[in-house]
Amino acid sequence: MNTSPARSPAHKHTHWPSDHPGPMLDRWAHAQLSPFTRGVSTASLRMAFDDWLTHLSHNPAEQLKLLQRAMQSSQQWWGFVTQAQQPHCKPCIEPPVHDTRFAHSSWQNWPFNALSQGFLLTQQWWQDACLGVRGVSPHHEAVVHFTVRQMLDMVSPANFWLSNPEVLERTQKTSGANLRQGLQNWLEDVQRWQAGAPPPGSEAYRVGHEVAITPGQVIYRNHLIELIQYSPSTAQVRPEPVLIVPSWIMKYYILDLSPHNSLVQHLVGQGHTVFAMSWTNPGAQDRDLSMDDYLHMGVMDALHVLGEVLPDRPVRAVGYCLGGTLLAIAAAAMARDGDQRLASVTLIAAQTDFSEPGELALFIDDSQVAHLEDIMWDRGYLDSSQMAGAFQWLNSNDLIWSRMLRDYLLGERSPLSDLMAWNADGTRLPYRMHTEYLRRLFLNNDLASGRYPVDGKPVALTAIQCPIYAIGTVRDHVAPWRSVHKLHLLTNVDTTFVLTSGGHNVGIVNPPGLAGRNFQALTRLHDGPYLDPEAWLQAAPSHEGSWWPHWFGWLQDHSGPPERPPTMGAPSAPPLCPAPGTYVLQK
């Protein structure tokens, strides 16, 4: 007989009722703190540093090793300082391969060589201290290492006037004109930031005038998308239309920039009938738009309209970044339901397995997602500036500190390119959709695990039957190529995988004729053996130039004979307005 006292109801774990004000108060409080934390969960940071410090404090051998390395670094530095004033003094430490902060020849002169060497030794010691502490979780280790790296980068001697010899030389040559110009640049940037205006120089790239000018018509519009049909530029076209599903994180016209680097214009010139989706820029009123809405009102509605314009024609679908992930979901759902409208799928820098999403995972854990949910709950959306800031911190040396050095200390303004202007033309993300995206894909990895639901039933990428062309980029911080490569483990179709030079955007906006571009490509047949990323690197042939012609050739190999171009639109989808439409102009 159990004689233990019954637990009091007060001891039971209870949840707030759905209509209780408690959760709303918590969310409101968290949202008010967001401007002071720049959207970062302080709880997540604290847990990471607690994990690291606790394990380090319990490892006396690790502490002794770090003490020894600190003494060795000090001895190295003092040994260098005693020789630093001599010409051609050999450095005691070399900077990392991609670190160009101390590349200017004036950094070899005393006392700046001593400053840079001391900084690099300190940076090396902190890297040793943050990495490899036994017992620390990999995620917390990565967060600590990233945070410490950002703090060190912030205090680099290259960032300050008196400790940067290049700035001092420029100041002496110009009698301080560089600092005066830098102050003017800073004031202009502050004014533009307060007014919500784009960066200087973006006026030269107006949407519909200098960029996004490939001729076409908007033939369909719903609350979420405008569908553009581009005008043919050849007498005959391939029978299968191309549908582009862009990411809704940024505006679609990254694939239709200036005429010389517009992928859309090149596709049209290759004899393809091209359609592109242009997403709306959601506001607070769109807070309840879901991933299902983006699937059905986006991809599926667009496919329906294509069927009206070109009945019974299989579609060559192309998805970029998050649009590629959504396209993969759509393709799996269509295959599951016996829908055979897709002739092929091209995934551009798109992840389908999120188990190793790279440095972006630093900003995504349960605590951080909960914090973002509260921010989005308060506003109804995630602001584009907050998301852009996270991407900038992933490559802060190039995107933040070197820019501040150039603009504010050297007094220079680098010309803005069309890609940079596009990058500043951000969009918002609705509360519900972004919450589902982060939790289902990043945290739970539902798509790769066969748990992602579409219309109440899970989908599996193994159901896809059409050939796939997938592209990764070497220096991608958003969709690392090794993560994109995991598609090979999730599908059983002929898959051509391409790895191109460049990053998430530069590697994709890659027209023929640019110097220094190259790519590797290899096709795995549906019954061929799996090659892990390192084995793939060894096996895939290397090619000079752009990957675009290779993809164009792949599309033509999978296309039927040319025929007359279709009409613009259809009776059920008549032209509404000229491209690029109205949604792309929303601010």
QUINOR-V856289 format. One record per backbone hydrogen bond with DSSP energy under -0.5 kcal/mol. NH is the residue of the N-H (numbers start at 1). CO is the residue of the C=O. E is the energy in kcal/mol with one decimal. If there is no record, write none. Layout:
BEGIN
NH;CO;E / NH;CO;E
END
This chain:
BEGIN
3;1;-0.7 / 11;8;-2.3 / 12;9;-1.1 / 14;12;-0.6 / 20;17;-2.0 / 24;20;-0.6 / 25;21;-2.2 / 26;22;-2.2 / 27;23;-2.6 / 28;24;-2.5 / 29;25;-2.4 / 30;26;-2.4 / 31;27;-2.5 / 32;28;-1.8 / 33;29;-1.0 / 34;30;-0.7 / 34;31;-0.6 / 36;33;-1.1 / 37;33;-1.2 / 37;34;-0.7 / 38;34;-1.1 / 39;34;-1.5 / 40;37;-1.7 / 42;40;-0.7 / 45;41;-1.8 / 46;42;-2.7 / 47;43;-2.4 / 48;44;-1.9 / 49;45;-2.5 / 50;46;-2.5 / 51;47;-2.3 / 52;48;-2.2 / 53;49;-3.0 / 54;50;-2.6 / 55;51;-2.0 / 56;52;-2.4 / 57;53;-2.6 / 58;54;-1.0 / 59;56;-1.3 / 60;58;-0.6 / 63;59;-2.1 / 64;60;-2.5 / 65;61;-2.3 / 66;62;-2.2 / 67;63;-2.3 / 68;64;-2.4 / 69;65;-2.3 / 70;66;-2.2 / 71;67;-2.1 / 72;68;-2.5 / 73;69;-2.6 / 74;70;-2.2 / 75;71;-2.4 / 76;72;-2.7 / 77;73;-2.6 / 78;74;-2.8 / 79;75;-2.5 / 80;76;-2.0 / 81;77;-2.8 / 82;78;-1.9 / 83;79;-0.5 / 83;80;-1.2 / 84;80;-1.1 / 84;81;-0.5 / 86;83;-1.8 / 89;86;-0.9 / 99;96;-1.6 / 100;98;-0.9 / 103;100;-1.5 / 107;104;-2.0 / 108;105;-2.0 / 109;106;-1.4 / 112;109;-0.6 / 113;109;-2.0 / 115;111;-1.8 / 116;112;-2.6 / 117;113;-2.3 / 118;114;-2.3 / 119;115;-2.2 / 120;116;-2.5 / 121;117;-2.2 / 122;118;-2.1 / 123;119;-2.7 / 124;120;-2.3 / 125;121;-2.2 / 126;122;-2.4 / 127;123;-1.9 / 128;124;-2.1 / 129;125;-2.2 / 130;126;-2.2 / 131;127;-1.9 / 134;132;-0.6 / 136;133;-1.7 / 141;137;-2.6 / 142;138;-2.3 / 143;139;-2.3 / 144;140;-2.6 / 145;141;-2.6 / 146;142;-2.5 / 147;143;-2.7 / 148;144;-2.7 / 149;145;-2.2 / 150;146;-2.2 / 151;147;-2.1 / 152;148;-2.5 / 153;149;-2.7 / 154;150;-1.7 / 155;151;-1.0 / 155;152;-0.7 / 156;153;-1.0 / 159;156;-2.2 / 160;157;-1.0 / 164;160;-0.6 / 164;161;-0.9 / 165;163;-0.6 / 168;164;-2.1 / 169;165;-2.5 / 170;166;-2.0 / 171;167;-2.7 / 172;168;-2.3 / 173;169;-2.4 / 174;170;-2.3 / 175;171;-0.6 / 175;172;-0.5 / 176;171;-1.9 / 177;174;-1.3 / 180;176;-1.9 / 181;177;-2.7 / 182;178;-2.4 / 183;179;-2.3 / 184;180;-2.0 / 185;181;-2.5 / 186;182;-2.4 / 187;183;-2.6 / 188;184;-2.4 / 189;185;-2.3 / 190;186;-2.5 / 191;187;-2.5 / 192;188;-2.5 / 193;189;-2.6 / 194;190;-2.6 / 195;191;-1.9 / 196;192;-0.7 / 196;193;-0.7 / 197;192;-2.6 / 202;199;-1.8 / 204;201;-1.5 / 205;202;-2.0 / 208;211;-3.2 / 209;206;-2.1 / 210;206;-2.1 / 211;206;-1.8 / 212;256;-1.9 / 212;257;-0.8 / 213;257;-0.6 / 217;229;-2.6 / 218;577;-3.3 / 219;217;-0.6 / 219;227;-2.6 / 220;227;-0.9 / 222;225;-2.4 / 226;278;-2.0 / 227;220;-2.7 / 228;226;-0.6 / 228;276;-3.0 / 229;217;-3.1 / 230;228;-0.5 / 230;274;-2.6 / 231;215;-2.0 / 233;268;-0.5 / 237;563;-3.1 / 238;271;-3.2 / 241;239;-0.6 / 242;273;-3.1 / 243;241;-0.5 / 243;316;-1.9 / 244;242;-0.5 / 244;275;-2.5 / 245;243;-0.6 / 245;318;-3.9 / 246;244;-0.7 / 251;425;-0.8 / 254;251;-1.0 / 255;252;-1.8 / 256;253;-1.5 / 261;258;-1.4 / 262;259;-0.8 / 263;261;-0.7 / 264;255;-2.6 / 266;262;-2.1 / 267;263;-2.4 / 268;264;-2.5 / 269;265;-2.3 / 270;266;-1.0 / 270;267;-0.6 / 271;268;-1.8 / 272;267;-1.3 / 274;272;-0.8 / 275;242;-3.1 / 276;228;-2.0 / 277;244;-2.1 / 278;226;-2.8 / 279;277;-0.5 / 280;224;-2.6 / 282;280;-0.9 / 282;428;-0.5 / 286;283;-1.9 / 287;284;-1.4 / 289;286;-2.0 / 294;290;-2.0 / 295;291;-1.9 / 296;292;-3.1 / 297;293;-2.5 / 298;293;-0.6 / 299;294;-1.1 / 300;295;-2.5 / 301;296;-1.4 / 302;298;-2.1 / 303;299;-2.4 / 304;300;-2.0 / 305;301;-2.1 / 306;302;-2.4 / 307;303;-1.8 / 308;304;-1.0 / 308;305;-0.6 / 309;305;-2.0 / 310;306;-3.2 / 313;310;-1.3 / 314;312;-0.5 / 315;341;-3.3 / 316;241;-3.0 / 317;315;-0.9 / 317;344;-2.0 / 318;243;-3.1 / 319;346;-3.1 / 320;245;-2.1 / 321;348;-3.2 / 323;320;-2.1 / 324;321;-0.8 / 325;321;-1.6 / 326;322;-2.3 / 327;323;-2.1 / 328;324;-2.4 / 329;325;-1.9 / 330;326;-2.6 / 331;327;-3.0 / 332;328;-2.2 / 333;329;-2.4 / 334;330;-2.8 / 335;331;-2.4 / 336;332;-2.3 / 337;333;-1.7 / 338;335;-1.2 / 339;334;-3.0 / 340;338;-0.7 / 343;315;-3.2 / 343;341;-0.5 / 344;315;-1.2 / 345;467;-2.1 / 346;317;-2.5 / 347;469;-2.4 / 348;319;-3.4 / 348;346;-0.6 / 349;347;-0.7 / 349;471;-2.6 / 357;354;-0.6 / 360;357;-0.7 / 360;477;-0.6 / 361;358;-1.9 / 362;359;-1.8 / 363;360;-1.6 / 364;361;-1.5 / 369;365;-3.1 / 370;366;-2.3 / 371;367;-2.1 / 372;368;-2.6 / 373;369;-2.7 / 374;370;-1.8 / 375;371;-1.9 / 376;372;-2.9 / 377;373;-2.7 / 378;374;-1.8 / 379;375;-1.9 / 380;376;-4.0 / 382;429;-2.5 / 383;381;-0.5 / 387;383;-1.4 / 388;384;-2.8 / 389;385;-2.0 / 390;386;-1.4 / 391;387;-1.8 / 392;388;-2.2 / 393;389;-2.0 / 394;390;-1.0 / 395;391;-0.6 / 395;392;-1.2 / 396;393;-1.1 / 398;395;-0.5 / 399;395;-2.5 / 400;396;-2.3 / 401;396;-2.1 / 402;397;-2.1 / 404;400;-2.3 / 405;401;-2.4 / 406;402;-2.3 / 407;403;-3.2 / 408;404;-2.4 / 409;404;-0.9 / 409;405;-1.1 / 410;405;-2.4 / 412;406;-3.1 / 421;417;-2.3 / 422;418;-2.3 / 423;419;-2.1 / 424;420;-1.1 / 425;422;-1.8 / 426;424;-1.3 / 427;249;-1.0 / 429;382;-1.7 / 431;380;-1.8 / 432;287;-2.8 / 433;289;-1.3 / 434;430;-2.4 / 435;431;-1.9 / 436;432;-2.5 / 437;433;-2.7 / 438;434;-2.5 / 439;435;-2.5 / 440;436;-2.8 / 441;436;-0.5 / 441;437;-1.7 / 442;437;-1.2 / 443;438;-2.6 / 444;439;-2.2 / 445;441;-0.8 / 446;440;-3.4 / 449;445;-1.3 / 450;447;-1.1 / 451;446;-3.0 / 452;446;-1.1 / 454;457;-2.9 / 457;454;-1.4 / 459;452;-2.1 / 463;460;-1.8 / 464;461;-1.5 / 467;343;-0.6 / 468;494;-2.4 / 469;345;-2.4 / 470;496;-2.9 / 471;347;-2.6 / 472;498;-2.9 / 474;500;-2.3 / 475;502;-2.9 / 476;473;-1.0 / 477;475;-0.7 / 481;473;-0.7 / 483;480;-1.0 / 484;480;-2.2 / 485;481;-2.5 / 486;483;-1.0 / 487;484;-1.8 / 488;485;-2.1 / 489;486;-1.7 / 490;486;-0.5 / 490;487;-1.5 / 491;487;-0.9 / 495;524;-2.8 / 496;468;-2.7 / 497;495;-0.6 / 497;522;-2.6 / 498;470;-2.7 / 499;520;-2.5 / 500;472;-2.6 / 500;498;-0.5 / 501;518;-2.5 / 504;475;-0.5 / 507;503;-1.5 / 508;505;-0.8 / 509;505;-2.9 / 510;508;-2.0 / 514;511;-1.0 / 517;514;-0.9 / 519;543;-2.5 / 520;499;-2.5 / 521;541;-1.5 / 522;497;-1.9 / 524;495;-3.1 / 525;523;-0.6 / 528;525;-2.2 / 536;532;-3.0 / 537;533;-2.2 / 538;534;-1.4 / 539;535;-1.8 / 540;536;-2.8 / 541;521;-0.7 / 543;519;-3.2 / 545;517;-3.4 / 548;510;-0.6 / 551;547;-2.1 / 552;548;-2.9 / 553;549;-2.4 / 554;550;-1.8 / 555;551;-2.8 / 556;552;-2.3 / 557;553;-2.2 / 558;554;-1.1 / 558;555;-0.5 / 559;556;-1.5 / 563;237;-2.6 / 565;235;-0.5 / 569;567;-0.8 / 570;573;-1.5 / 573;570;-1.4 / 576;218;-3.9 / 577;218;-0.9 / 579;216;-2.4 / 581;578;-1.5 / 585;582;-1.2 / 586;583;-1.4
END
